[in-house]
Amino acid sequence: MSDHKPPPAKVPDGVTRYLTTRQMPPNEKGFVGFETIWKPFQKEAEYKTPKRP
């Protein structure tokens, strides 16, 4: 008997408004992790110096 296990099932990407999770490939120990990708919550505006009175 071999101790070789079948690869884990592929999980679909989790998509929400600000977050996406993707399943990463298994490493040499067989651990399967997840990659988390965040989208920005707000836009950053360019700073403009105020007018002098």
CHARMM-style PDB file with segment names, atoms N, HN, CA, C and O in Angstrom:
ATOM      1  N   MET     1       0.827  -1.187   0.000  1.00  0.00      PROA
ATOM      2  CA  MET     1       0.000   0.000   0.000  1.00  0.00      PROA
ATOM      3  C   MET     1       0.866   1.243   0.000  1.00  0.00      PROA
ATOM      4  O   MET     1       1.886   1.298   0.688  1.00  0.00      PROA
ATOM      5  N   SER     2       0.476   2.205  -0.744  1.00  0.00      PROA
ATOM      6  HN  SER     2      -0.352   2.161  -1.303  1.00  0.00      PROA
ATOM      7  CA  SER     2       1.251   3.446  -0.757  1.00  0.00      PROA
ATOM      8  C   SER     2       0.560   4.487   0.121  1.00  0.00      PROA
ATOM      9  O   SER     2      -0.650   4.447   0.345  1.00  0.00      PROA
ATOM     10  N   ASP     3       1.366   5.406   0.601  1.00  0.00      PROA
ATOM     11  HN  ASP     3       2.349   5.438   0.419  1.00  0.00      PROA
ATOM     12  CA  ASP     3       0.840   6.487   1.437  1.00  0.00      PROA
ATOM     13  C   ASP     3       0.478   7.709   0.602  1.00  0.00      PROA
ATOM     14  O   ASP     3       0.202   8.779   1.143  1.00  0.00      PROA
ATOM     15  N   HSD     4       0.481   7.546  -0.715  1.00  0.00      PROA
ATOM     16  HN  HSD     4       0.705   6.677  -1.155  1.00  0.00      PROA
ATOM     17  CA  HSD     4       0.189   8.667  -1.600  1.00  0.00      PROA
ATOM     18  C   HSD     4      -1.314   8.960  -1.594  1.00  0.00      PROA
ATOM     19  O   HSD     4      -2.133   8.081  -1.863  1.00  0.00      PROA
ATOM     20  N   LYS     5      -1.656  10.211  -1.284  1.00  0.00      PROA
ATOM     21  HN  LYS     5      -0.990  10.925  -1.066  1.00  0.00      PROA
ATOM     22  CA  LYS     5      -3.062  10.623  -1.260  1.00  0.00      PROA
ATOM     23  C   LYS     5      -3.386  11.333  -2.571  1.00  0.00      PROA
ATOM     24  O   LYS     5      -2.499  11.937  -3.175  1.00  0.00      PROA
ATOM     25  N   PRO     6      -4.622  11.272  -3.017  1.00  0.00      PROA
ATOM     26  CA  PRO     6      -4.980  12.003  -4.233  1.00  0.00      PROA
ATOM     27  C   PRO     6      -4.928  13.507  -3.968  1.00  0.00      PROA
ATOM     28  O   PRO     6      -5.100  13.935  -2.827  1.00  0.00      PROA
ATOM     29  N   PRO     7      -4.696  14.315  -5.001  1.00  0.00      PROA
ATOM     30  CA  PRO     7      -4.647  15.762  -4.793  1.00  0.00      PROA
ATOM     31  C   PRO     7      -6.003  16.288  -4.316  1.00  0.00      PROA
ATOM     32  O   PRO     7      -7.044  15.752  -4.698  1.00  0.00      PROA
ATOM     33  N   PRO     8      -5.995  17.322  -3.492  1.00  0.00      PROA
ATOM     34  CA  PRO     8      -7.259  17.872  -3.004  1.00  0.00      PROA
ATOM     35  C   PRO     8      -8.089  18.464  -4.153  1.00  0.00      PROA
ATOM     36  O   PRO     8      -7.557  18.838  -5.198  1.00  0.00      PROA
ATOM     37  N   ALA     9      -9.368  18.533  -3.932  1.00  0.00      PROA
ATOM     38  HN  ALA     9      -9.800  18.229  -3.083  1.00  0.00      PROA
ATOM     39  CA  ALA     9     -10.279  19.048  -4.957  1.00  0.00      PROA
ATOM     40  C   ALA     9     -10.021  20.540  -5.185  1.00  0.00      PROA
ATOM     41  O   ALA     9      -9.672  21.267  -4.254  1.00  0.00      PROA
ATOM     42  N   LYS    10     -10.194  20.983  -6.418  1.00  0.00      PROA
ATOM     43  HN  LYS    10     -10.477  20.393  -7.174  1.00  0.00      PROA
ATOM     44  CA  LYS    10     -10.035  22.396  -6.766  1.00  0.00      PROA
ATOM     45  C   LYS    10     -11.256  23.167  -6.286  1.00  0.00      PROA
ATOM     46  O   LYS    10     -12.392  22.790  -6.574  1.00  0.00      PROA
ATOM     47  N   VAL    11     -11.017  24.239  -5.561  1.00  0.00      PROA
ATOM     48  HN  VAL    11     -10.094  24.546  -5.327  1.00  0.00      PROA
ATOM     49  CA  VAL    11     -12.083  25.079  -5.025  1.00  0.00      PROA
ATOM     50  C   VAL    11     -12.230  26.291  -5.934  1.00  0.00      PROA
ATOM     51  O   VAL    11     -11.218  26.882  -6.310  1.00  0.00      PROA
ATOM     52  N   PRO    12     -13.446  26.688  -6.303  1.00  0.00      PROA
ATOM     53  CA  PRO    12     -13.609  27.865  -7.162  1.00  0.00      PROA
ATOM     54  C   PRO    12     -13.196  29.141  -6.424  1.00  0.00      PROA
ATOM     55  O   PRO    12     -13.204  29.189  -5.194  1.00  0.00      PROA
ATOM     56  N   ASP    13     -12.839  30.166  -7.187  1.00  0.00      PROA
ATOM     57  HN  ASP    13     -12.833  30.127  -8.186  1.00  0.00      PROA
ATOM     58  CA  ASP    13     -12.455  31.451  -6.604  1.00  0.00      PROA
ATOM     59  C   ASP    13     -13.627  32.060  -5.849  1.00  0.00      PROA
ATOM     60  O   ASP    13     -14.769  32.016  -6.308  1.00  0.00      PROA
ATOM     61  N   GLY    14     -13.331  32.625  -4.691  1.00  0.00      PROA
ATOM     62  HN  GLY    14     -12.404  32.661  -4.318  1.00  0.00      PROA
ATOM     63  CA  GLY    14     -14.340  33.328  -3.908  1.00  0.00      PROA
ATOM     64  C   GLY    14     -14.261  34.804  -4.239  1.00  0.00      PROA
ATOM     65  O   GLY    14     -13.223  35.429  -4.020  1.00  0.00      PROA
ATOM     66  N   VAL    15     -15.328  35.373  -4.759  1.00  0.00      PROA
ATOM     67  HN  VAL    15     -16.171  34.866  -4.938  1.00  0.00      PROA
ATOM     68  CA  VAL    15     -15.306  36.768  -5.183  1.00  0.00      PROA
ATOM     69  C   VAL    15     -16.374  37.542  -4.417  1.00  0.00      PROA
ATOM     70  O   VAL    15     -17.549  37.176  -4.426  1.00  0.00      PROA
ATOM     71  N   THR    16     -15.950  38.613  -3.758  1.00  0.00      PROA
ATOM     72  HN  THR    16     -14.995  38.910  -3.751  1.00  0.00      PROA
ATOM     73  CA  THR    16     -16.867  39.542  -3.112  1.00  0.00      PROA
ATOM     74  C   THR    16     -16.535  40.940  -3.612  1.00  0.00      PROA
ATOM     75  O   THR    16     -15.705  41.099  -4.508  1.00  0.00      PROA
ATOM     76  N   ARG    17     -17.172  41.946  -3.043  1.00  0.00      PROA
ATOM     77  HN  ARG    17     -17.846  41.817  -2.316  1.00  0.00      PROA
ATOM     78  CA  ARG    17     -17.001  43.313  -3.511  1.00  0.00      PROA
ATOM     79  C   ARG    17     -15.558  43.794  -3.379  1.00  0.00      PROA
ATOM     80  O   ARG    17     -15.025  44.406  -4.304  1.00  0.00      PROA
ATOM     81  N   TYR    18     -14.924  43.526  -2.245  1.00  0.00      PROA
ATOM     82  HN  TYR    18     -15.357  43.029  -1.493  1.00  0.00      PROA
ATOM     83  CA  TYR    18     -13.575  44.034  -2.000  1.00  0.00      PROA
ATOM     84  C   TYR    18     -12.519  42.937  -1.853  1.00  0.00      PROA
ATOM     85  O   TYR    18     -11.346  43.252  -1.647  1.00  0.00      PROA
ATOM     86  N   LEU    19     -12.893  41.681  -1.952  1.00  0.00      PROA
ATOM     87  HN  LEU    19     -13.845  41.426  -2.120  1.00  0.00      PROA
ATOM     88  CA  LEU    19     -11.978  40.596  -1.649  1.00  0.00      PROA
ATOM     89  C   LEU    19     -12.130  39.452  -2.635  1.00  0.00      PROA
ATOM     90  O   LEU    19     -13.246  39.086  -3.003  1.00  0.00      PROA
ATOM     91  N   THR    20     -11.004  38.887  -3.063  1.00  0.00      PROA
ATOM     92  HN  THR    20     -10.097  39.185  -2.763  1.00  0.00      PROA
ATOM     93  CA  THR    20     -11.002  37.697  -3.903  1.00  0.00      PROA
ATOM     94  C   THR    20     -10.047  36.689  -3.283  1.00  0.00      PROA
ATOM     95  O   THR    20      -8.923  37.043  -2.927  1.00  0.00      PROA
ATOM     96  N   THR    21     -10.475  35.442  -3.149  1.00  0.00      PROA
ATOM     97  HN  THR    21     -11.388  35.155  -3.438  1.00  0.00      PROA
ATOM     98  CA  THR    21      -9.593  34.395  -2.645  1.00  0.00      PROA
ATOM     99  C   THR    21      -9.414  33.351  -3.731  1.00  0.00      PROA
ATOM    100  O   THR    21     -10.362  32.971  -4.418  1.00  0.00      PROA
ATOM    101  N   ARG    22      -8.166  32.892  -3.872  1.00  0.00      PROA
ATOM    102  HN  ARG    22      -7.396  33.200  -3.314  1.00  0.00      PROA
ATOM    103  CA  ARG    22      -7.845  31.859  -4.855  1.00  0.00      PROA
ATOM    104  C   ARG    22      -7.097  30.742  -4.155  1.00  0.00      PROA
ATOM    105  O   ARG    22      -6.297  30.986  -3.251  1.00  0.00      PROA
ATOM    106  N   GLN    23      -7.358  29.534  -4.573  1.00  0.00      PROA
ATOM    107  HN  GLN    23      -8.008  29.336  -5.307  1.00  0.00      PROA
ATOM    108  CA  GLN    23      -6.650  28.384  -4.026  1.00  0.00      PROA
ATOM    109  C   GLN    23      -5.279  28.289  -4.685  1.00  0.00      PROA
ATOM    110  O   GLN    23      -5.163  28.370  -5.908  1.00  0.00      PROA
ATOM    111  N   MET    24      -4.241  28.115  -3.867  1.00  0.00      PROA
ATOM    112  HN  MET    24      -4.336  28.049  -2.874  1.00  0.00      PROA
ATOM    113  CA  MET    24      -2.884  27.964  -4.381  1.00  0.00      PROA
ATOM    114  C   MET    24      -2.599  26.478  -4.585  1.00  0.00      PROA
ATOM    115  O   MET    24      -3.275  25.637  -3.993  1.00  0.00      PROA
ATOM    116  N   PRO    25      -1.621  26.145  -5.403  1.00  0.00      PROA
ATOM    117  CA  PRO    25      -1.288  24.729  -5.592  1.00  0.00      PROA
ATOM    118  C   PRO    25      -0.662  24.141  -4.326  1.00  0.00      PROA
ATOM    119  O   PRO    25      -0.070  24.877  -3.537  1.00  0.00      PROA
ATOM    120  N   PRO    26      -0.783  22.837  -4.121  1.00  0.00      PROA
ATOM    121  CA  PRO    26      -0.204  22.218  -2.927  1.00  0.00      PROA
ATOM    122  C   PRO    26       1.326  22.326  -2.939  1.00  0.00      PROA
ATOM    123  O   PRO    26       1.951  22.255  -3.997  1.00  0.00      PROA
ATOM    124  N   ASN    27       1.919  22.498  -1.757  1.00  0.00      PROA
ATOM    125  HN  ASN    27       1.412  22.556  -0.897  1.00  0.00      PROA
ATOM    126  CA  ASN    27       3.386  22.548  -1.676  1.00  0.00      PROA
ATOM    127  C   ASN    27       3.926  21.137  -1.512  1.00  0.00      PROA
ATOM    128  O   ASN    27       3.174  20.170  -1.639  1.00  0.00      PROA
ATOM    129  N   GLU    28       5.218  21.002  -1.231  1.00  0.00      PROA
ATOM    130  HN  GLU    28       5.829  21.787  -1.128  1.00  0.00      PROA
ATOM    131  CA  GLU    28       5.835  19.671  -1.155  1.00  0.00      PROA
ATOM    132  C   GLU    28       5.287  18.828  -0.014  1.00  0.00      PROA
ATOM    133  O   GLU    28       5.369  17.601  -0.068  1.00  0.00      PROA
ATOM    134  N   LYS    29       4.725  19.459   1.025  1.00  0.00      PROA
ATOM    135  HN  LYS    29       4.658  20.456   1.068  1.00  0.00      PROA
ATOM    136  CA  LYS    29       4.136  18.711   2.143  1.00  0.00      PROA
ATOM    137  C   LYS    29       2.665  18.396   1.917  1.00  0.00      PROA
ATOM    138  O   LYS    29       2.060  17.664   2.701  1.00  0.00      PROA
ATOM    139  N   GLY    30       2.085  18.942   0.854  1.00  0.00      PROA
ATOM    140  HN  GLY    30       2.577  19.536   0.218  1.00  0.00      PROA
ATOM    141  CA  GLY    30       0.690  18.687   0.548  1.00  0.00      PROA
ATOM    142  C   GLY    30      -0.255  19.750   1.082  1.00  0.00      PROA
ATOM    143  O   GLY    30      -1.470  19.626   0.926  1.00  0.00      PROA
ATOM    144  N   PHE    31       0.286  20.812   1.719  1.00  0.00      PROA
ATOM    145  HN  PHE    31       1.272  20.913   1.846  1.00  0.00      PROA
ATOM    146  CA  PHE    31      -0.564  21.878   2.255  1.00  0.00      PROA
ATOM    147  C   PHE    31      -1.088  22.747   1.127  1.00  0.00      PROA
ATOM    148  O   PHE    31      -0.327  23.180   0.262  1.00  0.00      PROA
ATOM    149  N   VAL    32      -2.375  22.998   1.138  1.00  0.00      PROA
ATOM    150  HN  VAL    32      -2.994  22.646   1.840  1.00  0.00      PROA
ATOM    151  CA  VAL    32      -2.998  23.858   0.134  1.00  0.00      PROA
ATOM    152  C   VAL    32      -3.415  25.141   0.835  1.00  0.00      PROA
ATOM    153  O   VAL    32      -4.218  25.111   1.768  1.00  0.00      PROA
ATOM    154  N   GLY    33      -2.874  26.263   0.391  1.00  0.00      PROA
ATOM    155  HN  GLY    33      -2.222  26.288  -0.366  1.00  0.00      PROA
ATOM    156  CA  GLY    33      -3.209  27.554   0.989  1.00  0.00      PROA
ATOM    157  C   GLY    33      -4.118  28.350   0.078  1.00  0.00      PROA
ATOM    158  O   GLY    33      -4.489  27.906  -1.008  1.00  0.00      PROA
ATOM    159  N   PHE    34      -4.467  29.532   0.545  1.00  0.00      PROA
ATOM    160  HN  PHE    34      -4.166  29.892   1.428  1.00  0.00      PROA
ATOM    161  CA  PHE    34      -5.319  30.417  -0.227  1.00  0.00      PROA
ATOM    162  C   PHE    34      -4.658  31.775  -0.350  1.00  0.00      PROA
ATOM    163  O   PHE    34      -4.088  32.283   0.615  1.00  0.00      PROA
ATOM    164  N   GLU    35      -4.732  32.364  -1.536  1.00  0.00      PROA
ATOM    165  HN  GLU    35      -5.195  31.951  -2.320  1.00  0.00      PROA
ATOM    166  CA  GLU    35      -4.196  33.685  -1.807  1.00  0.00      PROA
ATOM    167  C   GLU    35      -5.345  34.682  -1.648  1.00  0.00      PROA
ATOM    168  O   GLU    35      -6.425  34.476  -2.200  1.00  0.00      PROA
ATOM    169  N   THR    36      -5.117  35.748  -0.904  1.00  0.00      PROA
ATOM    170  HN  THR    36      -4.239  35.915  -0.455  1.00  0.00      PROA
ATOM    171  CA  THR    36      -6.142  36.761  -0.664  1.00  0.00      PROA
ATOM    172  C   THR    36      -5.760  38.034  -1.396  1.00  0.00      PROA
ATOM    173  O   THR    36      -4.658  38.551  -1.209  1.00  0.00      PROA
ATOM    174  N   ILE    37      -6.654  38.543  -2.225  1.00  0.00      PROA
ATOM    175  HN  ILE    37      -7.549  38.124  -2.376  1.00  0.00      PROA
ATOM    176  CA  ILE    37      -6.410  39.751  -3.000  1.00  0.00      PROA
ATOM    177  C   ILE    37      -7.455  40.790  -2.590  1.00  0.00      PROA
ATOM    178  O   ILE    37      -8.654  40.579  -2.776  1.00  0.00      PROA
ATOM    179  N   TRP    38      -6.996  41.908  -2.033  1.00  0.00      PROA
ATOM    180  HN  TRP    38      -6.022  42.079  -1.882  1.00  0.00      PROA
ATOM    181  CA  TRP    38      -7.892  42.976  -1.598  1.00  0.00      PROA
ATOM    182  C   TRP    38      -7.987  44.047  -2.664  1.00  0.00      PROA
ATOM    183  O   TRP    38      -6.992  44.371  -3.313  1.00  0.00      PROA
ATOM    184  N   LYS    39      -9.172  44.598  -2.850  1.00  0.00      PROA
ATOM    185  HN  LYS    39      -9.980  44.335  -2.323  1.00  0.00      PROA
ATOM    186  CA  LYS    39      -9.375  45.741  -3.726  1.00  0.00      PROA
ATOM    187  C   LYS    39      -9.417  46.981  -2.833  1.00  0.00      PROA
ATOM    188  O   LYS    39      -9.839  46.888  -1.680  1.00  0.00      PROA
ATOM    189  N   PRO    40      -8.989  48.135  -3.340  1.00  0.00      PROA
ATOM    190  CA  PRO    40      -8.980  49.336  -2.499  1.00  0.00      PROA
ATOM    191  C   PRO    40     -10.400  49.752  -2.100  1.00  0.00      PROA
ATOM    192  O   PRO    40     -11.341  49.650  -2.887  1.00  0.00      PROA
ATOM    193  N   PHE    41     -10.526  50.221  -0.858  1.00  0.00      PROA
ATOM    194  HN  PHE    41      -9.762  50.303  -0.219  1.00  0.00      PROA
ATOM    195  CA  PHE    41     -11.815  50.661  -0.344  1.00  0.00      PROA
ATOM    196  C   PHE    41     -12.157  52.071  -0.823  1.00  0.00      PROA
ATOM    197  O   PHE    41     -13.329  52.409  -0.992  1.00  0.00      PROA
ATOM    198  N   GLN    42     -11.140  52.879  -1.036  1.00  0.00      PROA
ATOM    199  HN  GLN    42     -10.188  52.604  -0.898  1.00  0.00      PROA
ATOM    200  CA  GLN    42     -11.386  54.266  -1.412  1.00  0.00      PROA
ATOM    201  C   GLN    42     -10.320  54.723  -2.403  1.00  0.00      PROA
ATOM    202  O   GLN    42      -9.261  54.107  -2.522  1.00  0.00      PROA
ATOM    203  N   LYS    43     -10.611  55.793  -3.098  1.00  0.00      PROA
ATOM    204  HN  LYS    43     -11.471  56.294  -3.001  1.00  0.00      PROA
ATOM    205  CA  LYS    43      -9.651  56.352  -4.039  1.00  0.00      PROA
ATOM    206  C   LYS    43      -8.809  57.391  -3.317  1.00  0.00      PROA
ATOM    207  O   LYS    43      -9.281  58.070  -2.405  1.00  0.00      PROA
ATOM    208  N   GLU    44      -7.573  57.501  -3.732  1.00  0.00      PROA
ATOM    209  HN  GLU    44      -7.189  56.949  -4.473  1.00  0.00      PROA
ATOM    210  CA  GLU    44      -6.679  58.478  -3.134  1.00  0.00      PROA
ATOM    211  C   GLU    44      -6.562  59.648  -4.095  1.00  0.00      PROA
ATOM    212  O   GLU    44      -6.134  59.485  -5.237  1.00  0.00      PROA
ATOM    213  N   ALA    45      -6.950  60.844  -3.619  1.00  0.00      PROA
ATOM    214  HN  ALA    45      -7.298  60.976  -2.691  1.00  0.00      PROA
ATOM    215  CA  ALA    45      -6.917  62.030  -4.461  1.00  0.00      PROA
ATOM    216  C   ALA    45      -5.549  62.702  -4.343  1.00  0.00      PROA
ATOM    217  O   ALA    45      -4.897  62.638  -3.300  1.00  0.00      PROA
ATOM    218  N   GLU    46      -5.137  63.333  -5.411  1.00  0.00      PROA
ATOM    219  HN  GLU    46      -5.667  63.385  -6.258  1.00  0.00      PROA
ATOM    220  CA  GLU    46      -3.865  64.034  -5.400  1.00  0.00      PROA
ATOM    221  C   GLU    46      -4.004  65.293  -4.556  1.00  0.00      PROA
ATOM    222  O   GLU    46      -5.006  66.002  -4.653  1.00  0.00      PROA
ATOM    223  N   TYR    47      -2.999  65.572  -3.726  1.00  0.00      PROA
ATOM    224  HN  TYR    47      -2.186  64.996  -3.647  1.00  0.00      PROA
ATOM    225  CA  TYR    47      -3.047  66.740  -2.850  1.00  0.00      PROA
ATOM    226  C   TYR    47      -2.766  67.998  -3.651  1.00  0.00      PROA
ATOM    227  O   TYR    47      -1.825  68.049  -4.443  1.00  0.00      PROA
ATOM    228  N   LYS    48      -3.605  69.025  -3.432  1.00  0.00      PROA
ATOM    229  HN  LYS    48      -4.369  68.983  -2.788  1.00  0.00      PROA
ATOM    230  CA  LYS    48      -3.415  70.314  -4.067  1.00  0.00      PROA
ATOM    231  C   LYS    48      -3.246  71.352  -2.967  1.00  0.00      PROA
ATOM    232  O   LYS    48      -4.016  71.381  -2.008  1.00  0.00      PROA
ATOM    233  N   THR    49      -2.236  72.202  -3.110  1.00  0.00      PROA
ATOM    234  HN  THR    49      -1.611  72.178  -3.890  1.00  0.00      PROA
ATOM    235  CA  THR    49      -1.991  73.237  -2.112  1.00  0.00      PROA
ATOM    236  C   THR    49      -3.140  74.234  -2.160  1.00  0.00      PROA
ATOM    237  O   THR    49      -3.534  74.668  -3.242  1.00  0.00      PROA
ATOM    238  N   PRO    50      -3.692  74.611  -0.982  1.00  0.00      PROA
ATOM    239  CA  PRO    50      -4.790  75.576  -0.978  1.00  0.00      PROA
ATOM    240  C   PRO    50      -4.342  76.961  -1.491  1.00  0.00      PROA
ATOM    241  O   PRO    50      -3.158  77.293  -1.451  1.00  0.00      PROA
ATOM    242  N   LYS    51      -5.297  77.746  -1.964  1.00  0.00      PROA
ATOM    243  HN  LYS    51      -6.259  77.476  -1.996  1.00  0.00      PROA
ATOM    244  CA  LYS    51      -4.988  79.094  -2.453  1.00  0.00      PROA
ATOM    245  C   LYS    51      -4.596  79.985  -1.283  1.00  0.00      PROA
ATOM    246  O   LYS    51      -5.091  79.821  -0.168  1.00  0.00      PROA
ATOM    247  N   ARG    52      -3.718  80.909  -1.547  1.00  0.00      PROA
ATOM    248  HN  ARG    52      -3.316  81.042  -2.453  1.00  0.00      PROA
ATOM    249  CA  ARG    52      -3.343  81.862  -0.493  1.00  0.00      PROA
ATOM    250  C   ARG    52      -4.388  82.987  -0.488  1.00  0.00      PROA
ATOM    251  O   ARG    52      -4.887  83.373  -1.545  1.00  0.00      PROA
ATOM    252  N   PRO    53      -4.714  83.503   0.680  1.00  0.00      PROA
ATOM    253  CA  PRO    53      -5.722  84.590   0.736  1.00  0.00      PROA
ATOM    254  C   PRO    53      -5.255  85.887   0.135  1.00  0.00      PROA
ATOM    255  OT1 PRO    53      -6.002  86.866   0.121  1.00  0.00      PROA
TER     256      PRO     53
END
